[in-house]
């Protein structure tokens, strides 16, 4: 519910500040947005795993994770703008398929099912790997006694 509320507020700000009306865009962008949300969850799980493993010193790294992924995600430019040797890296990320698919919906008005399926499959892999990583780091933190009971009193 908070995601929808925040999205509506940000869309209204975009209208007021930039005359960009998100509500006029295709409804076909919604599944891509949901895929992007799934990838964000996977990155969040990886960030929590890093903090569990390396402590609070890894918080800055956790904040940096999305910025490290962004250049390979084709956010501002198509994948073809990347050097050839980086394009396979970009195609391995769900976010790349999301932004390429969104670009196709906006430019041509067609729904790219291959991009959607690729993003969904990559998200399943990334979420699975992130959950396995989190499980391993949580188990390790428990064994080493890094998790302590914290009370408010």
C-alpha positions as CSV (number, residue, x, y, z in Angstrom):
1,X,0.0,0.0,0.0
2,X,2.9,2.4,0.8
3,X,4.5,1.7,-2.5
4,X,1.3,2.7,-4.4
5,X,0.9,5.8,-2.2
6,X,4.5,6.8,-2.7
7,X,4.2,6.2,-6.5
8,X,1.2,8.4,-6.8
9,X,2.8,11.2,-4.8
10,X,6.0,11.0,-6.9
11,X,3.9,10.9,-10.1
12,X,2.1,14.1,-9.0
13,X,5.4,15.8,-8.3
14,X,6.6,14.8,-11.7
15,X,3.6,16.5,-13.3
16,X,4.1,19.6,-11.3
17,X,7.9,19.9,-11.6
18,X,8.6,18.5,-15.1
19,X,5.2,18.4,-16.9
20,X,5.7,14.6,-17.2
21,X,2.4,12.8,-16.7
22,X,3.1,9.2,-15.7
23,X,-0.6,8.5,-15.8
24,X,-0.7,8.9,-19.6
25,X,1.8,6.1,-20.1
26,X,0.8,2.6,-21.0
27,X,-0.6,0.2,-18.4
28,X,1.8,-2.3,-19.9
29,X,4.5,-0.6,-17.8
30,X,3.0,-1.9,-14.5
31,X,4.3,-5.5,-14.9
32,X,7.8,-4.1,-15.6
33,X,7.5,-1.9,-12.5
34,X,6.6,-4.9,-10.4
35,X,9.6,-6.8,-11.9
36,X,11.8,-3.9,-10.9
37,X,10.4,-4.1,-7.4
38,X,11.3,-7.8,-7.2
39,X,14.9,-7.0,-8.2
40,X,15.0,-4.2,-5.6
41,X,14.0,-6.8,-3.0
42,X,16.8,-9.1,-4.1
43,X,19.3,-6.3,-3.9
44,X,17.9,-5.5,-0.4
45,X,18.4,-9.1,0.7
46,X,22.0,-9.0,-0.6
47,X,22.6,-5.7,1.3
48,X,21.2,-7.3,4.6
49,X,23.5,-10.3,4.0
50,X,26.5,-8.0,3.7
51,X,25.6,-6.2,6.9
52,X,25.1,-9.5,8.7
53,X,28.5,-10.8,7.5
54,X,30.6,-7.6,7.8
55,X,28.8,-5.6,10.4
56,X,27.7,-2.0,10.4
57,X,30.8,-1.0,8.4
58,X,29.1,-2.6,5.4
59,X,26.2,-0.2,5.5
60,X,27.9,2.2,3.1
61,X,28.4,-0.7,0.8
62,X,24.7,-1.6,1.1
63,X,23.8,1.9,0.0
64,X,26.2,1.6,-2.9
65,X,24.8,-1.6,-4.3
66,X,22.1,0.0,-6.5
67,X,24.5,2.5,-7.8
68,X,26.9,-0.2,-8.8
69,X,24.2,-2.0,-10.7
70,X,22.7,1.0,-12.4
71,X,25.3,1.5,-15.2
72,X,24.7,-2.0,-16.4
73,X,20.9,-1.8,-16.3
74,X,20.3,0.4,-19.4
75,X,18.4,3.0,-17.3
76,X,19.4,6.0,-19.4
77,X,20.6,4.4,-22.6
78,X,20.0,1.1,-24.5
79,X,22.3,-1.9,-23.9
80,X,23.7,-1.4,-27.4
81,X,25.5,1.7,-26.0
82,X,27.6,-0.5,-23.7
83,X,30.9,-2.0,-24.9
84,X,30.4,-5.4,-26.4
85,X,32.2,-7.2,-23.6
86,X,29.8,-5.6,-21.0
87,X,26.6,-6.4,-22.8
88,X,26.4,-10.0,-21.5
89,X,26.8,-8.6,-18.0
90,X,23.9,-6.2,-18.6
91,X,21.7,-9.0,-20.1
92,X,22.2,-11.1,-16.9
93,X,20.4,-8.4,-14.8
94,X,16.6,-8.4,-14.5
95,X,16.7,-4.6,-14.4
96,X,18.2,-4.4,-17.9
97,X,15.3,-6.4,-19.3
98,X,12.8,-4.2,-17.4
99,X,14.3,-0.9,-18.8
100,X,14.7,-2.2,-22.3
101,X,11.1,-3.5,-22.2
102,X,9.8,-0.2,-20.8
103,X,11.7,1.6,-23.5
104,X,10.0,-0.5,-26.2
105,X,6.5,0.1,-24.6
106,X,7.0,3.8,-24.6
107,X,8.6,4.2,-28.0
108,X,6.6,1.6,-30.0
109,X,3.5,0.9,-28.0
110,X,4.1,-2.8,-28.1
111,X,4.5,-5.2,-25.2
112,X,7.8,-7.1,-25.4
113,X,6.9,-10.5,-23.9
114,X,10.4,-11.8,-24.3
115,X,11.8,-9.0,-22.1
116,X,9.1,-9.6,-19.5
117,X,9.8,-13.3,-19.3
118,X,13.5,-12.7,-19.3
119,X,13.2,-10.3,-16.4
120,X,10.9,-12.6,-14.5
121,X,13.2,-15.6,-14.9
122,X,16.3,-13.5,-13.9
123,X,14.4,-12.2,-10.9
124,X,13.5,-15.8,-9.8
125,X,17.2,-16.7,-10.0
126,X,18.3,-13.5,-8.3
127,X,15.8,-13.8,-5.5
128,X,16.7,-17.4,-5.0
129,X,20.4,-16.7,-4.8
130,X,19.7,-13.7,-2.5
131,X,17.7,-15.9,-0.1
132,X,20.4,-18.6,-0.1
133,X,23.0,-15.9,0.6
134,X,20.9,-14.4,3.4
135,X,20.3,-17.9,4.9
136,X,24.0,-18.6,4.9
137,X,25.0,-15.3,6.4
138,X,22.2,-15.5,9.0
139,X,23.4,-19.0,10.0
140,X,27.0,-17.8,10.1
141,X,26.1,-14.8,12.3
142,X,24.1,-17.0,14.7
143,X,27.0,-19.5,15.0
144,X,29.5,-16.7,15.7
145,X,27.2,-15.0,18.2
146,X,26.8,-11.8,16.2
147,X,23.1,-11.7,16.8
148,X,22.3,-10.4,20.2
149,X,19.0,-9.8,21.9
150,X,18.2,-6.1,21.9
151,X,15.4,-4.7,24.2
152,X,13.9,-1.3,24.4
153,X,14.1,-1.1,28.2
